[in-house]
Amino acid sequence: MDTKQIFSAQLQEAVKYSSINYSELAKKLGITKATMSMYKHGKALPSLETFTLLCDILDVSADFLLGKKEF
């Protein structure tokens, strides 16, 4: 599995267990729904700034979103 696929799977798991949906998450990150969809489906990776904000909003570690630690 490549980095985009791992990130996608971990992102989906984090959102599943959070109280936020993808639309709300995109809004909080200041990105479009299309960009969020690209992250969700493993087509793109976020910038470092967006990645850090994702960790904060979803209350997960960077290691989790990179597939290095479990939830």
All heavy atoms as TSV, in Angstrom:
chain	resi	resn	atom	element	x	y	z
A	1	MET	N	N	0.852	-1.188	0.000
A	1	MET	CA	C	0.000	0.000	0.000
A	1	MET	C	C	0.895	1.247	0.000
A	1	MET	O	O	1.850	1.312	0.753
A	1	MET	CB	C	-0.868	-0.007	1.267
A	1	MET	CG	C	-2.260	0.519	1.025
A	1	MET	SD	S	-3.282	0.708	2.504
A	1	MET	CE	C	-3.996	-0.906	2.665
A	2	ASP	N	N	0.562	2.206	-0.837
A	2	ASP	CA	C	1.370	3.425	-0.864
A	2	ASP	C	C	0.867	4.441	0.164
A	2	ASP	O	O	-0.154	4.240	0.809
A	2	ASP	CB	C	1.457	4.014	-2.267
A	2	ASP	CG	C	0.189	4.717	-2.737
A	2	ASP	OD1	O	-0.803	4.754	-1.995
A	2	ASP	OD2	O	0.196	5.240	-3.863
A	3	THR	N	N	1.605	5.510	0.323
A	3	THR	CA	C	1.314	6.523	1.344
A	3	THR	C	C	-0.088	7.106	1.198
A	3	THR	O	O	-0.792	7.281	2.198
A	3	THR	CB	C	2.355	7.651	1.285
A	3	THR	OG1	O	3.659	7.073	1.415
A	3	THR	CG2	C	2.142	8.658	2.390
A	4	LYS	N	N	-0.512	7.389	-0.029
A	4	LYS	CA	C	-1.844	7.961	-0.247
A	4	LYS	C	C	-2.934	6.997	0.198
A	4	LYS	O	O	-3.919	7.407	0.813
A	4	LYS	CB	C	-2.044	8.326	-1.716
A	4	LYS	CG	C	-1.243	9.517	-2.165
A	4	LYS	CD	C	-1.467	9.779	-3.639
A	4	LYS	CE	C	-0.539	10.858	-4.147
A	4	LYS	NZ	N	-0.609	10.975	-5.602
A	5	GLN	N	N	-2.770	5.720	-0.104
A	5	GLN	CA	C	-3.764	4.719	0.291
A	5	GLN	C	C	-3.816	4.546	1.804
A	5	GLN	O	O	-4.888	4.417	2.384
A	5	GLN	CB	C	-3.471	3.381	-0.382
A	5	GLN	CG	C	-3.673	3.403	-1.882
A	5	GLN	CD	C	-3.193	2.123	-2.531
A	5	GLN	OE1	O	-2.195	1.533	-2.107
A	5	GLN	NE2	N	-3.894	1.701	-3.567
A	6	ILE	N	N	-2.656	4.536	2.429
A	6	ILE	CA	C	-2.596	4.411	3.892
A	6	ILE	C	C	-3.266	5.622	4.537
A	6	ILE	O	O	-4.106	5.475	5.425
A	6	ILE	CB	C	-1.133	4.270	4.376
A	6	ILE	CG1	C	-0.555	2.938	3.919
A	6	ILE	CG2	C	-1.054	4.419	5.897
A	6	ILE	CD1	C	0.947	2.817	4.095
A	7	PHE	N	N	-2.896	6.816	4.077
A	7	PHE	CA	C	-3.493	8.030	4.624
A	7	PHE	C	C	-5.006	8.011	4.443
A	7	PHE	O	O	-5.756	8.331	5.358
A	7	PHE	CB	C	-2.891	9.266	3.969
A	7	PHE	CG	C	-3.559	10.547	4.398
A	7	PHE	CD1	C	-3.281	11.096	5.633
A	7	PHE	CD2	C	-4.490	11.163	3.579
A	7	PHE	CE1	C	-3.919	12.263	6.051
A	7	PHE	CE2	C	-5.129	12.328	3.971
A	7	PHE	CZ	C	-4.845	12.877	5.214
A	8	SER	N	N	-5.466	7.618	3.270
A	8	SER	CA	C	-6.895	7.554	2.966
A	8	SER	C	C	-7.624	6.626	3.943
A	8	SER	O	O	-8.660	6.986	4.509
A	8	SER	CB	C	-7.091	7.060	1.535
A	8	SER	OG	O	-8.435	6.754	1.279
A	9	ALA	N	N	-7.088	5.446	4.146
A	9	ALA	CA	C	-7.713	4.471	5.050
A	9	ALA	C	C	-7.757	4.994	6.484
A	9	ALA	O	O	-8.774	4.862	7.176
A	9	ALA	CB	C	-6.952	3.146	4.993
A	10	GLN	N	N	-6.658	5.596	6.918
A	10	GLN	CA	C	-6.596	6.115	8.289
A	10	GLN	C	C	-7.525	7.312	8.468
A	10	GLN	O	O	-8.174	7.446	9.506
A	10	GLN	CB	C	-5.160	6.488	8.642
A	10	GLN	CG	C	-4.188	5.322	8.633
A	10	GLN	CD	C	-4.574	4.215	9.588
A	10	GLN	OE1	O	-5.188	3.229	9.203
A	10	GLN	NE2	N	-4.219	4.388	10.841
A	11	LEU	N	N	-7.595	8.166	7.454
A	11	LEU	CA	C	-8.501	9.313	7.498
A	11	LEU	C	C	-9.944	8.839	7.612
A	11	LEU	O	O	-10.708	9.346	8.436
A	11	LEU	CB	C	-8.323	10.184	6.253
A	11	LEU	CG	C	-9.300	11.349	6.093
A	11	LEU	CD1	C	-9.143	12.360	7.230
A	11	LEU	CD2	C	-9.107	12.021	4.735
A	12	GLN	N	N	-10.308	7.857	6.811
A	12	GLN	CA	C	-11.672	7.337	6.849
A	12	GLN	C	C	-12.010	6.758	8.225
A	12	GLN	O	O	-13.104	6.967	8.735
A	12	GLN	CB	C	-11.868	6.287	5.754
A	12	GLN	CG	C	-11.893	6.902	4.366
A	12	GLN	CD	C	-12.060	5.883	3.282
A	12	GLN	OE1	O	-12.939	5.034	3.363
A	12	GLN	NE2	N	-11.221	5.961	2.256
A	13	GLU	N	N	-11.065	6.054	8.822
A	13	GLU	CA	C	-11.300	5.497	10.155
A	13	GLU	C	C	-11.453	6.600	11.196
A	13	GLU	O	O	-12.339	6.542	12.055
A	13	GLU	CB	C	-10.162	4.554	10.557
A	13	GLU	CG	C	-10.461	3.834	11.855
A	13	GLU	CD	C	-9.475	2.736	12.176
A	13	GLU	OE1	O	-8.696	2.328	11.288
A	13	GLU	OE2	O	-9.480	2.287	13.337
A	14	ALA	N	N	-10.608	7.617	11.128
A	14	ALA	CA	C	-10.679	8.725	12.088
A	14	ALA	C	C	-12.008	9.473	11.968
A	14	ALA	O	O	-12.629	9.809	12.983
A	14	ALA	CB	C	-9.511	9.688	11.882
A	15	VAL	N	N	-12.456	9.721	10.755
A	15	VAL	CA	C	-13.726	10.426	10.550
A	15	VAL	C	C	-14.888	9.567	11.038
A	15	VAL	O	O	-15.834	10.077	11.656
A	15	VAL	CB	C	-13.911	10.832	9.067
A	15	VAL	CG1	C	-15.319	11.344	8.806
A	15	VAL	CG2	C	-12.893	11.896	8.684
A	16	LYS	N	N	-14.802	8.275	10.800
A	16	LYS	CA	C	-15.853	7.341	11.231
A	16	LYS	C	C	-16.094	7.427	12.740
A	16	LYS	O	O	-17.231	7.365	13.204
A	16	LYS	CB	C	-15.435	5.921	10.837
A	16	LYS	CG	C	-16.392	4.832	11.188
A	16	LYS	CD	C	-15.857	3.536	10.607
A	16	LYS	CE	C	-16.230	2.343	11.425
A	16	LYS	NZ	N	-15.668	1.099	10.898
A	17	TYR	N	N	-15.037	7.595	13.500
A	17	TYR	CA	C	-15.149	7.635	14.960
A	17	TYR	C	C	-15.236	9.057	15.529
A	17	TYR	O	O	-15.252	9.229	16.735
A	17	TYR	CB	C	-13.996	6.872	15.605
A	17	TYR	CG	C	-14.111	5.387	15.371
A	17	TYR	CD1	C	-13.320	4.743	14.429
A	17	TYR	CD2	C	-15.060	4.638	16.059
A	17	TYR	CE1	C	-13.450	3.387	14.191
A	17	TYR	CE2	C	-15.198	3.274	15.830
A	17	TYR	CZ	C	-14.393	2.659	14.897
A	17	TYR	OH	O	-14.537	1.322	14.659
A	18	SER	N	N	-15.291	10.041	14.664
A	18	SER	CA	C	-15.403	11.425	15.138
A	18	SER	C	C	-16.850	11.888	15.052
A	18	SER	O	O	-17.715	11.183	14.544
A	18	SER	CB	C	-14.518	12.353	14.297
A	18	SER	OG	O	-15.106	12.581	13.035
A	19	SER	N	N	-17.082	13.088	15.526
A	19	SER	CA	C	-18.437	13.661	15.480
A	19	SER	C	C	-18.577	14.638	14.318
A	19	SER	O	O	-19.484	15.456	14.310
A	19	SER	CB	C	-18.747	14.357	16.803
A	19	SER	OG	O	-17.822	15.411	17.011
A	20	ILE	N	N	-17.699	14.537	13.334
A	20	ILE	CA	C	-17.683	15.480	12.213
A	20	ILE	C	C	-17.789	14.709	10.895
A	20	ILE	O	O	-17.277	13.601	10.786
A	20	ILE	CB	C	-16.394	16.346	12.269
A	20	ILE	CG1	C	-16.482	17.524	11.321
A	20	ILE	CG2	C	-15.168	15.533	12.025
A	20	ILE	CD1	C	-15.368	18.542	11.514
A	21	ASN	N	N	-18.471	15.293	9.927
A	21	ASN	CA	C	-18.549	14.649	8.611
A	21	ASN	C	C	-17.542	15.321	7.671
A	21	ASN	O	O	-16.924	16.326	8.004
A	21	ASN	CB	C	-19.975	14.671	8.055
A	21	ASN	CG	C	-20.502	16.062	7.811
A	21	ASN	OD1	O	-19.791	16.927	7.318
A	21	ASN	ND2	N	-21.765	16.290	8.146
A	22	TYR	N	N	-17.406	14.744	6.481
A	22	TYR	CA	C	-16.403	15.248	5.534
A	22	TYR	C	C	-16.665	16.683	5.099
A	22	TYR	O	O	-15.737	17.456	4.907
A	22	TYR	CB	C	-16.310	14.336	4.308
A	22	TYR	CG	C	-15.680	13.006	4.625
A	22	TYR	CD1	C	-16.455	11.868	4.786
A	22	TYR	CD2	C	-14.304	12.886	4.779
A	22	TYR	CE1	C	-15.881	10.639	5.085
A	22	TYR	CE2	C	-13.720	11.668	5.081
A	22	TYR	CZ	C	-14.513	10.549	5.232
A	22	TYR	OH	O	-13.937	9.355	5.532
A	23	SER	N	N	-17.917	17.035	4.932
A	23	SER	CA	C	-18.271	18.388	4.507
A	23	SER	C	C	-17.845	19.404	5.571
A	23	SER	O	O	-17.241	20.438	5.260
A	23	SER	CB	C	-19.770	18.476	4.250
A	23	SER	OG	O	-20.133	19.744	3.803
A	24	GLU	N	N	-18.157	19.110	6.828
A	24	GLU	CA	C	-17.770	19.996	7.932
A	24	GLU	C	C	-16.253	20.059	8.065
A	24	GLU	O	O	-15.691	21.124	8.335
A	24	GLU	CB	C	-18.364	19.494	9.248
A	24	GLU	CG	C	-19.867	19.571	9.343
A	24	GLU	CD	C	-20.373	18.882	10.609
A	24	GLU	OE1	O	-20.258	17.639	10.685
A	24	GLU	OE2	O	-20.870	19.593	11.502
A	25	LEU	N	N	-15.617	18.923	7.888
A	25	LEU	CA	C	-14.161	18.856	8.002
A	25	LEU	C	C	-13.505	19.723	6.923
A	25	LEU	O	O	-12.583	20.494	7.221
A	25	LEU	CB	C	-13.696	17.405	7.893
A	25	LEU	CG	C	-12.223	17.119	8.109
A	25	LEU	CD1	C	-11.723	17.667	9.445
A	25	LEU	CD2	C	-11.956	15.626	8.011
A	26	ALA	N	N	-13.999	19.633	5.707
A	26	ALA	CA	C	-13.464	20.454	4.614
A	26	ALA	C	C	-13.601	21.936	4.944
A	26	ALA	O	O	-12.664	22.721	4.744
A	26	ALA	CB	C	-14.181	20.129	3.306
A	27	LYS	N	N	-14.761	22.313	5.471
A	27	LYS	CA	C	-15.005	23.713	5.823
A	27	LYS	C	C	-14.015	24.182	6.893
A	27	LYS	O	O	-13.436	25.263	6.787
A	27	LYS	CB	C	-16.440	23.887	6.296
A	27	LYS	CG	C	-16.839	25.318	6.524
A	27	LYS	CD	C	-18.310	25.434	6.878
A	27	LYS	CE	C	-18.687	26.884	7.086
A	27	LYS	NZ	N	-20.103	27.057	7.391
A	28	LYS	N	N	-13.817	23.359	7.942
A	28	LYS	CA	C	-12.894	23.732	9.015
A	28	LYS	C	C	-11.453	23.816	8.524
A	28	LYS	O	O	-10.656	24.587	9.054
A	28	LYS	CB	C	-12.983	22.735	10.169
A	28	LYS	CG	C	-14.236	22.883	10.982
A	28	LYS	CD	C	-14.210	21.986	12.200
A	28	LYS	CE	C	-15.444	22.237	13.034
A	28	LYS	NZ	N	-15.234	21.975	14.437
A	29	LEU	N	N	-11.125	23.015	7.512
A	29	LEU	CA	C	-9.770	23.019	6.971
A	29	LEU	C	C	-9.560	24.125	5.941
A	29	LEU	O	O	-8.429	24.399	5.551
A	29	LEU	CB	C	-9.466	21.665	6.313
A	29	LEU	CG	C	-9.337	20.467	7.248
A	29	LEU	CD1	C	-9.296	19.178	6.441
A	29	LEU	CD2	C	-8.101	20.601	8.123
A	30	GLY	N	N	-10.654	24.712	5.479
A	30	GLY	CA	C	-10.554	25.756	4.471
A	30	GLY	C	C	-10.237	25.205	3.086
A	30	GLY	O	O	-9.539	25.850	2.302
A	31	ILE	N	N	-10.721	23.990	2.819
A	31	ILE	CA	C	-10.501	23.361	1.515
A	31	ILE	C	C	-11.853	23.038	0.888
A	31	ILE	O	O	-12.879	23.059	1.556
A	31	ILE	CB	C	-9.653	22.069	1.628
A	31	ILE	CG1	C	-10.353	21.032	2.516
A	31	ILE	CG2	C	-8.259	22.395	2.160
A	31	ILE	CD1	C	-9.682	19.673	2.547
A	32	THR	N	N	-11.843	22.730	-0.390
A	32	THR	CA	C	-13.087	22.394	-1.077
A	32	THR	C	C	-13.498	20.960	-0.774
A	32	THR	O	O	-12.664	20.135	-0.350
A	32	THR	CB	C	-12.934	22.539	-2.606
A	32	THR	OG1	O	-11.974	21.570	-3.060
A	32	THR	CG2	C	-12.500	23.946	-2.994
A	33	LYS	N	N	-14.767	20.666	-1.019
A	33	LYS	CA	C	-15.255	19.295	-0.847
A	33	LYS	C	C	-14.543	18.364	-1.832
A	33	LYS	O	O	-14.286	17.201	-1.522
A	33	LYS	CB	C	-16.760	19.231	-1.052
A	33	LYS	CG	C	-17.546	19.910	0.049
A	33	LYS	CD	C	-19.032	19.855	-0.237
A	33	LYS	CE	C	-19.800	20.694	0.771
A	33	LYS	NZ	N	-21.231	20.720	0.468
A	34	ALA	N	N	-14.216	18.900	-3.013
A	34	ALA	CA	C	-13.508	18.104	-4.023
A	34	ALA	C	C	-12.116	17.703	-3.527
A	34	ALA	O	O	-11.683	16.555	-3.717
A	34	ALA	CB	C	-13.400	18.875	-5.332
A	35	THR	N	N	-11.425	18.630	-2.880
A	35	THR	CA	C	-10.102	18.326	-2.328
A	35	THR	C	C	-10.225	17.294	-1.219
A	35	THR	O	O	-9.433	16.342	-1.159
A	35	THR	CB	C	-9.410	19.601	-1.810
A	35	THR	OG1	O	-9.252	20.507	-2.909
A	35	THR	CG2	C	-8.057	19.305	-1.195
A	36	MET	N	N	-11.229	17.446	-0.363
A	36	MET	CA	C	-11.449	16.471	0.707
A	36	MET	C	C	-11.722	15.093	0.108
A	36	MET	O	O	-11.221	14.079	0.603
A	36	MET	CB	C	-12.619	16.913	1.596
A	36	MET	CG	C	-12.950	15.928	2.711
A	36	MET	SD	S	-11.561	15.457	3.781
A	36	MET	CE	C	-11.256	16.998	4.598
A	37	SER	N	N	-12.495	15.053	-0.964
A	37	SER	CA	C	-12.782	13.788	-1.637
A	37	SER	C	C	-11.500	13.146	-2.167
A	37	SER	O	O	-11.339	11.922	-2.102
A	37	SER	CB	C	-13.778	14.018	-2.774
A	37	SER	OG	O	-14.052	12.810	-3.438
A	38	MET	N	N	-10.591	13.968	-2.661
A	38	MET	CA	C	-9.314	13.437	-3.150
A	38	MET	C	C	-8.505	12.813	-2.012
A	38	MET	O	O	-7.880	11.772	-2.197
A	38	MET	CB	C	-8.527	14.536	-3.851
A	38	MET	CG	C	-9.155	14.951	-5.168
A	38	MET	SD	S	-8.284	16.299	-5.997
A	38	MET	CE	C	-6.810	15.444	-6.540
A	39	TYR	N	N	-8.530	13.437	-0.849
A	39	TYR	CA	C	-7.848	12.858	0.320
A	39	TYR	C	C	-8.520	11.545	0.708
A	39	TYR	O	O	-7.849	10.546	0.964
A	39	TYR	CB	C	-7.896	13.790	1.529
A	39	TYR	CG	C	-7.223	15.127	1.384
A	39	TYR	CD1	C	-7.528	16.155	2.261
A	39	TYR	CD2	C	-6.283	15.384	0.397
A	39	TYR	CE1	C	-6.921	17.401	2.168
A	39	TYR	CE2	C	-5.673	16.633	0.293
A	39	TYR	CZ	C	-5.999	17.633	1.179
A	39	TYR	OH	O	-5.408	18.868	1.081
A	40	LYS	N	N	-9.847	11.569	0.763
A	40	LYS	CA	C	-10.626	10.391	1.186
A	40	LYS	C	C	-10.394	9.190	0.273
A	40	LYS	O	O	-10.339	8.064	0.734
A	40	LYS	CB	C	-12.109	10.748	1.222
A	40	LYS	CG	C	-13.009	9.608	1.619
A	40	LYS	CD	C	-14.473	10.004	1.583
A	40	LYS	CE	C	-15.369	8.829	1.917
A	40	LYS	NZ	N	-16.785	9.156	1.759
A	41	HIS	N	N	-10.239	9.446	-1.011
A	41	HIS	CA	C	-10.109	8.359	-1.980
A	41	HIS	C	C	-8.673	8.066	-2.401
A	41	HIS	O	O	-8.434	7.321	-3.349
A	41	HIS	CB	C	-10.985	8.653	-3.199
A	41	HIS	CG	C	-12.437	8.706	-2.867
A	41	HIS	ND1	N	-13.177	7.605	-2.522
A	41	HIS	CD2	C	-13.289	9.753	-2.767
A	41	HIS	CE1	C	-14.418	7.947	-2.247
A	41	HIS	NE2	N	-14.507	9.263	-2.378
A	42	GLY	N	N	-7.712	8.631	-1.675
A	42	GLY	CA	C	-6.310	8.317	-1.923
A	42	GLY	C	C	-5.748	8.891	-3.209
A	42	GLY	O	O	-4.787	8.366	-3.765
A	43	LYS	N	N	-6.320	9.990	-3.674
A	43	LYS	CA	C	-5.854	10.624	-4.908
A	43	LYS	C	C	-4.859	11.754	-4.647
A	43	LYS	O	O	-4.165	12.180	-5.557
A	43	LYS	CB	C	-7.043	11.197	-5.695
A	43	LYS	CG	C	-8.132	10.214	-5.992
A	43	LYS	CD	C	-7.744	9.285	-7.094
A	43	LYS	CE	C	-8.916	8.380	-7.435
A	43	LYS	NZ	N	-8.530	7.229	-8.186
A	44	ALA	N	N	-4.807	12.243	-3.406
A	44	ALA	CA	C	-3.906	13.350	-3.059
A	44	ALA	C	C	-3.584	13.304	-1.576
A	44	ALA	O	O	-4.295	12.661	-0.799
A	44	ALA	CB	C	-4.559	14.685	-3.407
A	45	LEU	N	N	-2.518	13.988	-1.218
A	45	LEU	CA	C	-2.131	14.143	0.188
A	45	LEU	C	C	-2.212	15.620	0.550
A	45	LEU	O	O	-1.938	16.482	-0.280
A	45	LEU	CB	C	-0.705	13.643	0.407
A	45	LEU	CG	C	-0.496	12.143	0.283
A	45	LEU	CD1	C	0.992	11.808	0.291
A	45	LEU	CD2	C	-1.217	11.403	1.396
A	46	PRO	N	N	-2.560	15.920	1.799
A	46	PRO	CA	C	-2.652	17.321	2.218
A	46	PRO	C	C	-1.278	17.945	2.404
A	46	PRO	O	O	-0.275	17.247	2.577
A	46	PRO	CB	C	-3.391	17.233	3.552
A	46	PRO	CG	C	-3.053	15.882	4.079
A	46	PRO	CD	C	-2.934	14.999	2.878
A	47	SER	N	N	-1.271	19.272	2.402
A	47	SER	CA	C	-0.042	19.990	2.745
A	47	SER	C	C	0.266	19.716	4.216
A	47	SER	O	O	-0.595	19.243	4.966
A	47	SER	CB	C	-0.240	21.491	2.537
A	47	SER	OG	O	-1.174	21.997	3.486
A	48	LEU	N	N	1.455	20.042	4.625
A	48	LEU	CA	C	1.835	19.848	6.023
A	48	LEU	C	C	0.931	20.654	6.955
A	48	LEU	O	O	0.515	20.170	8.002
A	48	LEU	CB	C	3.302	20.212	6.230
A	48	LEU	CG	C	3.889	19.934	7.608
A	48	LEU	CD1	C	3.695	18.467	8.000
A	48	LEU	CD2	C	5.356	20.289	7.632
A	49	GLU	N	N	0.617	21.878	6.556
A	49	GLU	CA	C	-0.263	22.731	7.365
A	49	GLU	C	C	-1.653	22.095	7.512
A	49	GLU	O	O	-2.196	22.030	8.613
A	49	GLU	CB	C	-0.377	24.108	6.710
A	49	GLU	CG	C	-1.243	25.080	7.488
A	49	GLU	CD	C	-1.332	26.435	6.789
A	49	GLU	OE1	O	-0.364	26.865	6.168
A	49	GLU	OE2	O	-2.408	27.049	6.909
A	50	THR	N	N	-2.208	21.612	6.418
A	50	THR	CA	C	-3.531	20.979	6.450
A	50	THR	C	C	-3.472	19.680	7.245
A	50	THR	O	O	-4.379	19.364	8.017
A	50	THR	CB	C	-4.041	20.722	5.019
A	50	THR	OG1	O	-4.118	21.971	4.333
A	50	THR	CG2	C	-5.415	20.073	5.027
A	51	PHE	N	N	-2.404	18.919	7.067
A	51	PHE	CA	C	-2.222	17.662	7.796
A	51	PHE	C	C	-2.221	17.902	9.303
A	51	PHE	O	O	-2.893	17.198	10.056
A	51	PHE	CB	C	-0.906	17.006	7.353
A	51	PHE	CG	C	-0.608	15.713	8.040
A	51	PHE	CD1	C	-1.232	14.541	7.641
A	51	PHE	CD2	C	0.298	15.665	9.084
A	51	PHE	CE1	C	-0.955	13.342	8.281
A	51	PHE	CE2	C	0.586	14.478	9.723
A	51	PHE	CZ	C	-0.045	13.301	9.321
A	52	THR	N	N	-1.485	18.911	9.742
A	52	THR	CA	C	-1.418	19.250	11.165
A	52	THR	C	C	-2.784	19.640	11.694
A	52	THR	O	O	-3.199	19.201	12.779
A	52	THR	CB	C	-0.411	20.392	11.392
A	52	THR	OG1	O	0.857	19.994	10.877
A	52	THR	CG2	C	-0.278	20.741	12.851
A	53	LEU	N	N	-3.513	20.443	10.932
A	53	LEU	CA	C	-4.851	20.858	11.320
A	53	LEU	C	C	-5.807	19.666	11.374
A	53	LEU	O	O	-6.638	19.570	12.277
A	53	LEU	CB	C	-5.356	21.931	10.356
A	53	LEU	CG	C	-6.579	22.741	10.746
A	53	LEU	CD1	C	-6.452	23.338	12.148
A	53	LEU	CD2	C	-6.814	23.847	9.722
A	54	LEU	N	N	-5.662	18.736	10.431
A	54	LEU	CA	C	-6.481	17.517	10.437
A	54	LEU	C	C	-6.283	16.739	11.742
A	54	LEU	O	O	-7.249	16.267	12.344
A	54	LEU	CB	C	-6.062	16.612	9.282
A	54	LEU	CG	C	-6.881	16.593	8.034
A	54	LEU	CD1	C	-6.180	15.775	6.952
A	54	LEU	CD2	C	-8.263	16.086	8.267
A	55	CYS	N	N	-5.037	16.597	12.144
A	55	CYS	CA	C	-4.733	15.894	13.400
A	55	CYS	C	C	-5.432	16.570	14.577
A	55	CYS	O	O	-6.016	15.894	15.425
A	55	CYS	CB	C	-3.228	15.852	13.649
A	55	CYS	SG	S	-2.310	14.826	12.491
A	56	ASP	N	N	-5.363	17.894	14.613
A	56	ASP	CA	C	-5.990	18.644	15.705
A	56	ASP	C	C	-7.510	18.499	15.697
A	56	ASP	O	O	-8.115	18.236	16.736
A	56	ASP	CB	C	-5.628	20.127	15.629
A	56	ASP	CG	C	-4.172	20.404	15.943
A	56	ASP	OD1	O	-3.504	19.533	16.544
A	56	ASP	OD2	O	-3.693	21.496	15.585
A	57	ILE	N	N	-8.117	18.663	14.536
A	57	ILE	CA	C	-9.578	18.608	14.439
A	57	ILE	C	C	-10.104	17.207	14.766
A	57	ILE	O	O	-11.099	17.060	15.478
A	57	ILE	CB	C	-10.048	19.044	13.035
A	57	ILE	CG1	C	-9.763	20.537	12.819
A	57	ILE	CG2	C	-11.542	18.751	12.842
A	57	ILE	CD1	C	-9.930	21.003	11.379
A	58	LEU	N	N	-9.429	16.190	14.244
A	58	LEU	CA	C	-9.885	14.814	14.469
A	58	LEU	C	C	-9.354	14.221	15.775
A	58	LEU	O	O	-9.722	13.108	16.141
A	58	LEU	CB	C	-9.477	13.934	13.287
A	58	LEU	CG	C	-10.148	14.281	11.961
A	58	LEU	CD1	C	-9.541	13.451	10.830
A	58	LEU	CD2	C	-11.653	14.063	12.033
A	59	ASP	N	N	-8.488	14.957	16.457
A	59	ASP	CA	C	-7.892	14.529	17.725
A	59	ASP	C	C	-7.189	13.171	17.583
A	59	ASP	O	O	-7.425	12.244	18.352
A	59	ASP	CB	C	-8.948	14.484	18.828
A	59	ASP	CG	C	-8.329	14.387	20.213
A	59	ASP	OD1	O	-7.178	14.832	20.385
A	59	ASP	OD2	O	-8.999	13.852	21.127
A	60	VAL	N	N	-6.350	13.089	16.551
A	60	VAL	CA	C	-5.537	11.890	16.334
A	60	VAL	C	C	-4.089	12.332	16.137
A	60	VAL	O	O	-3.816	13.480	15.809
A	60	VAL	CB	C	-6.001	11.071	15.103
A	60	VAL	CG1	C	-7.383	10.486	15.330
A	60	VAL	CG2	C	-5.958	11.885	13.822
A	61	SER	N	N	-3.187	11.386	16.308
A	61	SER	CA	C	-1.773	11.707	16.127
A	61	SER	C	C	-1.393	11.642	14.653
A	61	SER	O	O	-2.057	10.976	13.848
A	61	SER	CB	C	-0.906	10.728	16.923
A	61	SER	OG	O	-0.960	9.437	16.330
A	62	ALA	N	N	-0.305	12.302	14.336
A	62	ALA	CA	C	0.237	12.221	12.978
A	62	ALA	C	C	0.615	10.775	12.671
A	62	ALA	O	O	0.389	10.289	11.557
A	62	ALA	CB	C	1.449	13.135	12.844
A	63	ASP	N	N	1.154	10.081	13.659
A	63	ASP	CA	C	1.509	8.676	13.469
A	63	ASP	C	C	0.302	7.827	13.094
A	63	ASP	O	O	0.413	6.920	12.284
A	63	ASP	CB	C	2.158	8.103	14.729
A	63	ASP	CG	C	3.613	8.497	14.887
A	63	ASP	OD1	O	4.210	8.997	13.907
A	63	ASP	OD2	O	4.163	8.316	15.999
A	64	PHE	N	N	-0.852	8.138	13.664
A	64	PHE	CA	C	-2.059	7.391	13.307
A	64	PHE	C	C	-2.418	7.628	11.842
A	64	PHE	O	O	-2.643	6.687	11.083
A	64	PHE	CB	C	-3.251	7.763	14.195
A	64	PHE	CG	C	-4.521	7.114	13.727
A	64	PHE	CD1	C	-4.764	5.785	13.988
A	64	PHE	CD2	C	-5.438	7.818	12.965
A	64	PHE	CE1	C	-5.898	5.154	13.505
A	64	PHE	CE2	C	-6.582	7.211	12.483
A	64	PHE	CZ	C	-6.816	5.878	12.748
A	65	LEU	N	N	-2.470	8.893	11.424
A	65	LEU	CA	C	-2.859	9.193	10.039
A	65	LEU	C	C	-1.839	8.675	9.023
A	65	LEU	O	O	-2.166	8.432	7.869
A	65	LEU	CB	C	-3.071	10.700	9.835
A	65	LEU	CG	C	-4.341	11.271	10.439
A	65	LEU	CD1	C	-4.445	12.783	10.146
A	65	LEU	CD2	C	-5.592	10.576	9.897
A	66	LEU	N	N	-0.609	8.445	9.468
A	66	LEU	CA	C	0.420	7.888	8.586
A	66	LEU	C	C	0.485	6.359	8.664
A	66	LEU	O	O	1.315	5.733	8.010
A	66	LEU	CB	C	1.784	8.488	8.938
A	66	LEU	CG	C	1.923	9.981	8.689
A	66	LEU	CD1	C	3.257	10.479	9.214
A	66	LEU	CD2	C	1.773	10.289	7.203
A	67	GLY	N	N	-0.395	5.773	9.494
A	67	GLY	CA	C	-0.464	4.326	9.593
A	67	GLY	C	C	0.611	3.694	10.447
A	67	GLY	O	O	0.851	2.498	10.377
A	68	LYS	N	N	1.255	4.488	11.291
A	68	LYS	CA	C	2.337	3.972	12.138
A	68	LYS	C	C	1.857	3.556	13.525
A	68	LYS	O	O	2.592	2.879	14.242
A	68	LYS	CB	C	3.455	5.011	12.242
A	68	LYS	CG	C	4.082	5.295	10.902
A	68	LYS	CD	C	5.239	6.257	11.027
A	68	LYS	CE	C	5.845	6.546	9.693
A	68	LYS	NZ	N	6.838	5.572	9.287
A	69	LYS	N	N	0.656	3.979	13.901
A	69	LYS	CA	C	0.082	3.623	15.199
A	69	LYS	C	C	-1.382	3.297	15.019
A	69	LYS	O	O	-2.017	3.798	14.099
A	69	LYS	CB	C	0.188	4.774	16.191
A	69	LYS	CG	C	1.510	4.921	16.859
A	69	LYS	CD	C	1.413	5.909	17.999
A	69	LYS	CE	C	2.696	5.928	18.789
A	69	LYS	NZ	N	2.610	6.858	19.903
A	70	GLU	N	N	-1.909	2.506	15.921
A	70	GLU	CA	C	-3.338	2.201	15.886
A	70	GLU	C	C	-4.126	3.266	16.601
A	70	GLU	O	O	-3.589	4.045	17.373
A	70	GLU	CB	C	-3.575	0.836	16.525
A	70	GLU	CG	C	-2.831	-0.253	15.770
A	70	GLU	CD	C	-3.548	-1.558	15.763
A	70	GLU	OE1	O	-4.678	-1.640	16.265
A	70	GLU	OE2	O	-2.958	-2.511	15.252
A	71	PHE	N	N	-5.422	3.282	16.370
A	71	PHE	CA	C	-6.348	4.271	16.921
A	71	PHE	C	C	-6.393	4.261	18.402
A	71	PHE	O	O	-5.993	3.851	19.257
A	71	PHE	CB	C	-7.737	4.010	16.360
A	71	PHE	CG	C	-8.660	5.172	16.490
A	71	PHE	CD1	C	-8.319	6.419	15.989
A	71	PHE	CD2	C	-9.894	5.055	17.081
A	71	PHE	CE1	C	-9.164	7.487	16.070
A	71	PHE	CE2	C	-10.761	6.112	17.163
A	71	PHE	CZ	C	-10.402	7.336	16.661
